[in-house]
């Protein structure tokens, strides 16, 4: 078996030697043909120049021998340069190195121009909490006005959007209940007067020794009780909406009026009306809502996990999208002391001036609440890339190399984020162009 293998190898070597010799002959012949062809072309070219441009041909003949030979090899040299250029031998742009670490990115000159580098430093950080909210009425200048008695609406004098002054009549209610109260008042007045007269007669009779002391005391007690009942009926009429001058007129004239007026209790604008003519109303019903819209509240519900960051007096910037993103500066006016057990939130509010009347209750708003300044290690928000639910920044390692590192950062405030872990003071990072670096990193990983 070994002998057969040796014989086979000897045959292969013989064939290789034979074919190599044949190839060498063909190559020599091909080279000779090429050289001869090139020589013939040069002769023809020289004859053409001698016939048409004799001065160039004479100059060539007078040139040194090495110059004439170099002209012979010039086409081959040009062909060699073309081959080198085809394989990008003369390309001076840095070629992308093979990147093994997926977090490394190597940049070229074009990408370097898109990047701005900077060093991480410690600075004053103001944490800014963004909370969605709404515009609401200022409850210090809001009044929900109801009926004082049970009755039927006989007349409506005010409509929504109308501005009213304190004491203006908004509606009139016809009430039999008010009639009964006035009748009770007149009866109590008459009973009080009769009781007073009886008590006075009893005093005279007692002095004349006509009646006993016990009888006098009984008459005086009845007069005192009648006066108390009279005062109670007077107070009942006041509760039912009659002012004291009207009650005094009733006492003098004895004329009962069944009309009860619904009166504006504060100046402002009628923002809601819940009655119609002929409707039966009760004291528990809110008929009108009057509000002074020159001062409003911005109200927001803060998650209980962030409630510790909010304190009364902190600066607030209120942004109202409906007013083309206009912002209003203010302070936190109130923070609730309790947590809503259903929503697990704490109510925060600020006062909003509205002298021009452009802000409407019910508008959506965003409250940006600033915390107290603290010294923190800061990184610009533009340097942060969010990927795979983690924050990353690019640290500059050398002129052309950046490394993407995972960092833990706090919430943004005024364009910066505080560093919790992952970076050190003084490290150089890409503060602008991080998106381009990440795109290039992915391209290099994909082999693009």
Number of C-alpha atoms within 10 A of each C-alpha: 5 7 8 9 10 11 11 12 12 12 12 12 12 12 12 12 12 12 12 12 12 12 12 12 12 12 12 12 12 12 12 12 12 12 13 12 12 14 13 12 12 14 12 12 13 19 14 13 16 14 11 11 12 14 12 12 17 13 9 15 12 9 10 9 10 9 10 13 10 11 12 15 10 11 12 11 13 11 11 12 13 12 12 12 12 10 9 10 10 10 9 7 8 11 10 12 10 10 14 9 9 12 16 24 25 22 21 14 10 8 14 16 10 12 18 13 16 18 16 18 14 15 15 13 22 20 22 21 18 19 17 15 23 19 23 21 21 19 12 11 16 20 19 17 21 19 24 24 23 20 23 20 23 17 16 16 10 16 15 14 13 11 15 19 14 11 12 16 16 19 23 21 26 21 21 16 14 25 17 13 18 25 18 19 25 21 15 21 20 16 19 22 16 15 21 20 15 16 22 16 13 22 20 13 16 16 11 9 10 11 14 12 14 10 15 20 14 13 20 20 15 19 22 16 15 21 20 14 19 22 15 15 21 24 16 17 22 15 12 18 17 19 13 13 9 14 18 12 12 17 17 10 9 14 12 16 15 17 19 24 20 24 20 23 17 19 18 22 19 22 17 16 17 12 16 15 13 14 12 15 21 14 14 12 15 17 20 25 19 26 25 21 25 17 19 25 22 25 23 22 21 24 16 16 10 11 17 9 16 20 18 14 13 15 20 24 20 25 20 20 13 13 12 8 12 11 16 13 13 18 19 21 17 16 19 14 9 11 16 14 8 6 11 13 19 21 19 24 23 26 19 22 15 15 11 8 10 10 20 15 14 12 15 17 22 22 28 19 23 23 18 14 11 11 11 16 22 24 25 19 19 16 23 24 19 11 10 7 6 12 15 22 28 28 22 20 13 10 10 14 14 22 20 20 14 18 16 14 22 13 13 19 20 12 12 22 24 24 20 13 12 12 21 13 12 12 13 19 24 22 21 19 19 23 18 13 26 20 11 18 22 15 12 19 16 8 10 7
